[in-house]
Amino acid sequence: MARQLQHLTDRAEITDLLDRFLRSLDVGVFDDAWGLAFFAEDARADMPIGAIQGREAVVASIREGMARFDRTVHMGGNAVLEIDGDRATAHHPQLSTHILADDSETLFISAGHAETELVRTPDGWRISASALRIVWTQGRPPIVPADSGAA
């Protein structure tokens, strides 16, 4: 019974972390506290704009990327979780709606599949790796400068 209770607690904590993460993208405060709340120190991210390694680099890349939008709404859910002790993987859809920050009021929507690896830390579950695979888009995406720092 204790193992089942731990499994259910882990599922709830991971689902809460993923939900809070997507919601936080719309709030737009990407400081050190934000990074600590969501990412493991050695986190890596494979995003549409490139691959990034390390919590500070991931946070900086997200901050830079999100600055291209005036307003956003990120939605996810229906996560399929695989939990193995202190590690877990979540497979979940993501729908992201953006208004470009270029005064055009241009709408850009992307939808895809996210795979998030998580690790249990002394401070709770944190994202250790994430990959977002875009399946479709609608509208004009923001222009990403060649020197954006993404690999």
Secondary structure, 3 states (H helix, E strand, C coil): CHHHHHHHHHHHHHHHHHHHHHHHHHHCCCCHHHHHHHEEEEEEEEECCEEEECHHHHHHHHHHHHCCEEEEEEEECCCEEEEECCEEEEEEEEEEEEEECCCCCCEEEEEEEEEEEEEEECCEEEEEEEEEEEEEEEECCCCCCCCCCCC
